Amino acid sequence: MTIYEAKISIVIPLYNKREYISRAVSSVLNQNVGNFELIIIDDGSQDDGKSIVQAINDKRIRIVCQSNQGVSSARNRGIAESNSDLIAFLDADDEWLPGFLKSILSLREKYPTVGAYGTSYQIKVRQGKTYHPKFDGIPQGWEGLVPSYFRASLGSHLLSSSSVAIPKRIFQEIGVFHVNKKLGEDLDMWLRIALKYQIAFSNIEQAVYHQDAENRTDGLPVIVEQLPYLKSAEKAL
């Protein structure tokens, strides 16, 4: 297998996450599906996270370096570097359960024309507990086309940056991630997709979102007017 035969490209933005990157990469290499390429975008890290990845001996891994430009720029670079027509994203401090890629590829086979594929996820919170998101109108274990992305996301966000895969053609049609935004750029992308396309989803937890990790953007102060997905929603309305 060469990277050009990969069924799916995986993009991990990396910036000063040396404590977690090995866990994220290992969760990809431990997938039940092995036909993929893994693209690590080192976004000007100042720690030795890149060296940790370089020490992993797997030909499916490729490291691309750029100056620090932010997570959206790193994801966009990964999209440009990808050799597959389906791209999955994973944050450097999160991880997948072994069945994630299998679930995504199964959804794609059943629903080839949708705008995004996602699975449920669990959240490890800072207090050492695990939170299991619930989605309005979607029962546990359900799989299929989401009747309403917006209704489903009333309680918890249906899609997350570590539990989603998007066909490359979608980026060519609606554009890539907004840069120069520290919060909400991923939610803005899911909104832009959901306004034009159906979403295929499996409500079985296949990813772990580590809110307990240090240096997450969750702790940044929020200026509501600067959240890009609110501007997209306003335009849609």
C-alpha positions as CSV (number, residue, x, y, z in Angstrom):
1,M,0.0,0.0,0.0
2,T,1.2,3.5,-0.8
3,I,-0.3,6.7,0.7
4,Y,-2.0,7.3,-2.6
5,E,-4.1,4.2,-2.1
6,A,-5.2,5.2,1.4
7,K,-9.0,5.0,1.9
8,I,-8.8,7.9,4.4
9,S,-6.4,10.7,5.4
10,I,-6.1,11.6,9.1
11,V,-4.9,15.1,10.1
12,I,-3.6,15.9,13.5
13,P,-2.6,19.5,14.2
14,L,0.4,19.6,16.6
15,Y,1.4,22.5,18.8
16,N,3.2,22.1,22.1
17,K,1.4,18.8,23.0
18,R,4.3,16.6,23.8
19,E,2.5,15.1,26.8
20,Y,-0.3,13.8,24.6
21,I,0.7,13.3,21.0
22,S,2.0,9.7,21.6
23,R,-1.5,8.7,22.9
24,A,-3.2,10.3,19.9
25,V,-1.0,8.7,17.4
26,S,-1.2,5.3,19.1
27,S,-5.0,5.5,19.0
28,V,-4.8,5.9,15.2
29,L,-2.3,3.1,14.7
30,N,-4.5,0.8,16.9
31,Q,-7.5,1.2,14.6
32,N,-9.3,-1.9,13.2
33,V,-8.8,-0.4,9.8
34,G,-5.2,0.0,8.6
35,N,-5.6,1.5,5.1
36,F,-4.9,5.2,5.9
37,E,-2.3,7.9,5.9
38,L,-1.6,10.0,9.0
39,I,-0.5,13.6,8.5
40,I,0.9,15.4,11.5
41,I,1.0,19.2,10.9
42,D,3.6,20.6,13.3
43,D,2.4,24.2,13.7
44,G,5.7,25.7,14.9
45,S,5.8,23.7,18.2
46,Q,8.4,24.8,20.8
47,D,8.6,21.4,22.5
48,D,9.8,18.0,21.3
49,G,6.4,16.7,20.2
50,K,7.7,16.3,16.7
51,S,10.6,14.2,17.8
52,I,8.2,11.9,19.7
53,V,6.3,11.3,16.4
54,Q,9.5,10.9,14.4
55,A,10.6,8.1,16.7
56,I,7.5,6.1,15.8
57,N,8.4,3.7,13.0
58,D,5.4,3.6,10.7
59,K,5.4,4.4,7.0
60,R,1.8,5.7,7.1
61,I,2.9,8.7,9.2
62,R,4.0,11.9,7.5
63,I,5.1,15.1,9.3
64,V,4.6,18.5,7.7
65,C,6.2,21.5,9.4
66,Q,5.0,25.1,9.2
67,S,5.5,28.3,11.3
68,N,2.9,28.8,14.0
69,Q,-0.3,30.0,12.3
70,G,-3.0,28.4,14.5
71,V,-5.1,25.2,14.5
72,S,-7.3,26.2,11.5
73,S,-4.3,26.9,9.3
74,A,-2.8,23.5,10.4
75,R,-6.0,21.7,9.5
76,N,-6.2,23.5,6.2
77,R,-2.6,22.5,5.5
78,G,-3.5,18.9,6.3
79,I,-6.4,19.1,3.8
80,A,-4.1,20.4,1.1
81,E,-1.5,17.7,1.9
82,S,-4.0,14.8,1.9
83,N,-4.0,12.1,-0.8
84,S,-7.4,10.7,0.0
85,D,-10.9,12.0,-0.8
86,L,-12.0,11.6,2.8
87,I,-10.3,13.4,5.6
88,A,-10.7,12.7,9.4
89,F,-9.5,15.0,12.1
90,L,-8.1,14.3,15.5
91,D,-6.7,16.8,18.0
92,A,-3.3,16.0,19.4
93,D,-4.6,15.7,23.0
94,D,-7.6,13.5,22.2
95,E,-7.8,9.9,21.1
96,W,-9.9,7.4,19.1
97,L,-11.3,4.1,20.3
98,P,-10.3,1.2,18.0
99,G,-13.5,1.1,16.0
100,F,-13.6,4.8,15.0
101,L,-12.4,4.5,11.4
102,K,-14.4,1.4,10.8
103,S,-17.5,3.2,11.8
104,I,-16.7,6.2,9.6
105,L,-16.0,4.1,6.6
106,S,-19.1,2.0,7.1
107,L,-21.2,5.2,7.2
108,R,-19.5,6.4,4.0
109,E,-20.3,3.2,2.2
110,K,-24.0,3.5,3.2
111,Y,-24.3,7.3,2.6
112,P,-21.8,8.4,0.0
113,T,-23.3,11.8,-0.8
114,V,-23.5,13.4,2.6
115,G,-21.4,16.4,3.9
116,A,-19.9,14.8,7.0
117,Y,-19.6,11.6,9.0
118,G,-19.3,11.5,12.7
119,T,-19.6,9.3,15.8
120,S,-20.4,10.0,19.4
121,Y,-17.6,10.6,21.9
122,Q,-17.0,10.7,25.6
123,I,-15.5,13.6,27.5
124,K,-12.9,13.2,30.2
125,V,-13.4,16.2,32.4
126,R,-10.9,17.9,34.7
127,Q,-12.4,16.4,37.8
128,G,-11.4,12.9,36.7
129,K,-14.9,11.9,35.6
130,T,-16.3,10.9,32.2
131,Y,-19.2,12.6,30.6
132,H,-21.4,11.0,28.0
133,P,-23.0,13.6,25.7
134,K,-26.7,13.2,24.7
135,F,-28.1,14.4,21.4
136,D,-31.7,15.5,21.1
137,G,-33.8,13.1,19.1
138,I,-31.0,10.5,18.6
139,P,-31.1,7.4,20.9
140,Q,-28.0,5.6,22.1
141,G,-26.8,3.1,19.5
142,W,-28.6,4.7,16.6
143,E,-27.0,5.1,13.2
144,G,-28.1,6.9,10.1
145,L,-28.9,10.2,8.5
146,V,-29.5,12.9,11.2
147,P,-33.0,14.3,10.9
148,S,-31.9,17.7,12.1
149,Y,-28.3,18.6,13.0
150,F,-29.5,21.7,14.8
151,R,-32.0,19.9,17.0
152,A,-29.5,17.1,17.7
153,S,-26.9,19.7,18.9
154,L,-29.2,21.5,21.3
155,G,-27.7,19.7,24.3
156,S,-24.2,18.7,23.1
157,H,-22.4,19.4,19.8
158,L,-23.2,16.5,17.5
159,L,-19.8,16.8,15.7
160,S,-16.4,17.5,17.3
161,S,-13.0,18.1,15.8
162,S,-11.8,14.7,17.0
163,S,-14.8,12.6,15.9
164,V,-15.6,13.7,12.3
165,A,-14.6,13.0,8.8
166,I,-15.4,15.2,5.8
167,P,-15.1,14.4,2.0
168,K,-12.5,16.6,0.3
169,R,-15.1,17.8,-2.2
170,I,-17.0,19.5,0.6
171,F,-14.0,21.8,1.3
172,Q,-13.8,22.6,-2.3
173,E,-17.4,23.6,-2.4
174,I,-17.9,25.6,0.9
175,G,-14.3,26.5,1.7
176,V,-11.9,25.5,4.5
177,F,-11.6,26.4,8.2
178,H,-11.5,30.1,9.0
179,V,-8.1,31.2,10.2
180,N,-7.2,33.8,12.8
181,K,-10.0,32.6,15.1
182,K,-9.2,31.0,18.5
183,L,-12.6,29.7,19.3
184,G,-15.5,28.3,17.3
185,E,-13.8,27.8,14.0
186,D,-14.7,24.1,14.0
187,L,-18.3,24.7,15.0
188,D,-18.5,27.2,12.2
189,M,-17.4,24.5,9.8
190,W,-20.0,22.0,11.0
191,L,-22.7,24.6,10.7
192,R,-21.7,25.6,7.2
193,I,-21.8,21.9,6.2
194,A,-25.1,21.2,7.9
195,L,-26.8,24.1,6.2
196,K,-26.2,22.5,2.8
197,Y,-25.8,18.8,3.3
198,Q,-27.1,15.9,5.4
199,I,-24.9,14.4,8.2
200,A,-24.4,10.7,8.7
201,F,-23.8,9.8,12.4
202,S,-23.3,6.8,14.6
203,N,-24.4,7.3,18.2
204,I,-21.8,4.9,19.5
205,E,-18.9,6.4,21.4
206,Q,-15.7,5.9,19.3
207,A,-13.6,8.9,20.4
208,V,-12.4,10.5,23.6
209,Y,-12.3,14.2,24.1
210,H,-9.8,15.1,26.8
211,Q,-11.1,18.2,28.5
212,D,-8.7,17.3,31.3
213,A,-5.7,18.0,29.0
214,E,-3.6,21.2,29.7
215,N,-3.4,24.1,27.3
216,R,-6.8,23.5,25.6
217,T,-8.6,26.5,24.1
218,D,-11.6,25.6,26.3
219,G,-10.3,27.9,29.0
220,L,-9.9,30.9,26.8
221,P,-12.2,33.9,27.5
222,V,-15.0,34.1,25.1
223,I,-16.0,37.2,23.2
224,V,-19.4,36.2,21.8
225,E,-19.3,38.6,18.8
226,Q,-16.0,37.0,17.6
227,L,-17.3,33.5,17.4
228,P,-17.4,32.7,13.6
229,Y,-20.2,30.2,13.7
230,L,-22.6,32.8,15.1
231,K,-21.8,35.0,12.1
232,S,-22.6,32.0,9.8
233,A,-25.8,31.3,11.7
234,E,-26.8,35.0,11.3
235,K,-26.2,34.9,7.6
236,A,-28.2,31.7,7.3
237,L,-31.2,33.2,9.2
